[in-house]
Amino acid sequence: MTDPKKQQGSWVSGVNRWLSKDRSLGFRVLDLFCGAGGLSLGFWAKGFDVLGVDKSLDAARTYSQNLGPAKCDDLNNQTDFPFVDVVIAGPPCQPWSRAGKRLGEEDHRDGLDVIIRSVETIRPTAVVVENVPELGRSTGRQYLDRFKDSLHVLGYAVAEFELNANDYGVPQNRKRLFVTAVLGNEPLNKPDPWTKKIKVRQAIPSTYWRNSKQARMVSEGMSAYIERYEQASGCRTPRDLHIDRPSRTLTTRNLSGSTGDMLRIRLPDGTRRTLTVREAARLQSFPDWFRFYGSERSKFEQIGNAVPPLLARAVAESVSDRLIGARSDGERNSPPRPIPSSAVASATMRANRRRDTKPEIVLRSALHRKGWRFRVDFPVVTATRKVRPDVVFPRRKVAVFVDGCFWHSCPTHGQRPKANAPYWDTKLKLNKNRDLADTQALLTGGWEVVRVWEHEPTDHAVARVEIALASRPS
Ligand SMILES: C[S@@+](CC[C@H](N)C(=O)[O-])C[C@H]1O[C@@H](n2cnc3c(N)ncnc32)[C@H](O)[C@@H]1O
């Protein structure tokens, strides 16, 4: 396929070619908060098979009509994730964005927690998260660092970079923060920028500029308001779209809202018109074959929210280079791709209960019979991570884990399966690292931690828990 960086011919026909799929690499991608699929489209065009989840019905429809299966669901309720090679996500940016109230992690729309949950469950080879640069500044910084630490503890090499879409063939200045994580020690490289900067003219030729039947004219009153607004805000160059520059950042607000900040075209006679859906899509580098579903407002929302597909393609290229490299050179840099040895093993893993295992139930019943009251499935939020012990005594700050011999590598009964040994080595090592990190985080937070082995006699385990409880009067 043509390298977009060596662009020949018109940009519009190039976009239609660069963002088409000509082969499948056999790697699966799960896109959390997938929206219309701007981020997915870049991965899809690089040969990944994509599936998405989003709570918006219109966005899920756009995604599934253009790219692949999309589930319409609220991710806050999601605990079951499909087994994939790569997790990608562009969670809502309102918690951090300048336009929002910047409530950060207290905002119910914050999605980093769901991403960590999915990574813990799936253990994909690579993770890519996109958000506004504000996440890496002031209020967001500490939270972002905790997010990166959580990925690190799970065995990933984590990198963070800010990319401007205009450096990757998109006719728009749009700075976004990317956090990438790949299993192993070597972080993902920042994608190479294009040498050529694309301007609005290449996406919206001057013939379109004058007359587009689908566009709405900006009323005289609104036009006068825009001019007053710009004067009052000391704006030197009018914020109309300029044909020989990259566009300002497209947002849902400036595409669909009738505000002083709206994106609009100033016609030669001085009147103004809004952008059409297709023009907005082009400024985001969506190919013309990509169709959006829903009302006009909903389409603008999906477009304004999206990662520009050409930018996503550049990031996807770094991921595919790494995955293909790992597959072909014997995993020199990164641990093996975690694929269970067979469909049966995969089904067994999925069926394997994370909670309410028999040893847990036996221990809980024994403690209950002795009059102890406790919490189950109770998240303990520490300074560095959220931990979910199997049994929690919140007032006494005692956390109990019942560790299965296989999954937690018990020194007596832990075994390494012979089939697909490199996969199991990685998987079990990651479990061990997570156990250590959980214990460490709880101890640092002033908790008493009891780790009970699955094979431990119940009375012995109860006695150990009671010793811990006795040291912590309520
Ligand atoms: C910034 S947009 C994602 C854009 C997408 N990455 C793209 O490139 O097109 C965030 C998306 O998150 C979705 N969303 C917000 N909260 C959600 C939740 N709790 N569960 C599922 N989707 C959610 C919104 O509907 C929106 O489509």
The ligand as a Tripos MOL2 file, in Angstrom:
@<TRIPOS>MOLECULE
LIG
   27    29     1     0     0
SMALL
NO_CHARGES

@<TRIPOS>ATOM
      1 C1        -14.2570   11.0310   22.8070 C.3       1 LIG1
      2 S1        -15.5300    9.9870   22.2820 S.3       1 LIG1
      3 C2        -14.6600    8.6650   21.5240 C.3       1 LIG1
      4 C3        -14.3010    8.9040   20.1030 C.3       1 LIG1
      5 C4        -13.6440    7.7400   19.4060 C.3       1 LIG1
      6 N1        -12.4170    7.3430   20.0550 N.3       1 LIG1
      7 C5        -13.3460    8.0480   17.9590 C.2       1 LIG1
      8 O1        -12.1740    8.1310   17.6080 O.co2     1 LIG1
      9 O2        -14.3030    8.1930   17.1860 O.co2     1 LIG1
     10 C6        -16.1020    9.3100   23.7740 C.3       1 LIG1
     11 C7        -17.2410    8.3170   23.5820 C.3       1 LIG1
     12 O3        -17.4960    7.7110   24.8450 O.3       1 LIG1
     13 C8        -18.8540    7.3520   24.8870 C.3       1 LIG1
     14 N2        -19.1640    7.1060   26.3140 N.ar      1 LIG1
     15 C9        -19.1660    8.0000   27.3460 C.ar      1 LIG1
     16 N3        -19.4470    7.3710   28.5150 N.ar      1 LIG1
     17 C10       -19.6120    6.0560   28.2090 C.ar      1 LIG1
     18 C11       -19.8960    4.9110   28.9950 C.ar      1 LIG1
     19 N4        -20.0760    5.0020   30.3160 N.pl3     1 LIG1
     20 N5        -19.9890    3.7270   28.3840 N.ar      1 LIG1
     21 C12       -19.8090    3.6280   27.0350 C.ar      1 LIG1
     22 N6        -19.5320    4.6790   26.2380 N.ar      1 LIG1
     23 C13       -19.4300    5.8770   26.8100 C.ar      1 LIG1
     24 C14       -19.5740    8.5100   24.2480 C.3       1 LIG1
     25 O4        -20.8380    8.1110   23.7410 O.3       1 LIG1
     26 C15       -18.5720    8.9020   23.1430 C.3       1 LIG1
     27 O5        -18.9400    8.3250   21.9220 O.3       1 LIG1
@<TRIPOS>BOND
     1     1     2 1
     2     2     3 1
     3     2    10 1
     4     3     4 1
     5     4     5 1
     6     5     6 1
     7     5     7 1
     8     7     8 2
     9     7     9 1
    10    10    11 1
    11    11    12 1
    12    11    26 1
    13    12    13 1
    14    13    14 1
    15    13    24 1
    16    14    15 ar
    17    14    23 ar
    18    15    16 ar
    19    16    17 ar
    20    17    18 ar
    21    17    23 ar
    22    18    19 1
    23    18    20 ar
    24    20    21 ar
    25    21    22 ar
    26    22    23 ar
    27    24    25 1
    28    24    26 1
    29    26    27 1
@<TRIPOS>SUBSTRUCTURE
     1 LIG1         1 GROUP 0 **** ****
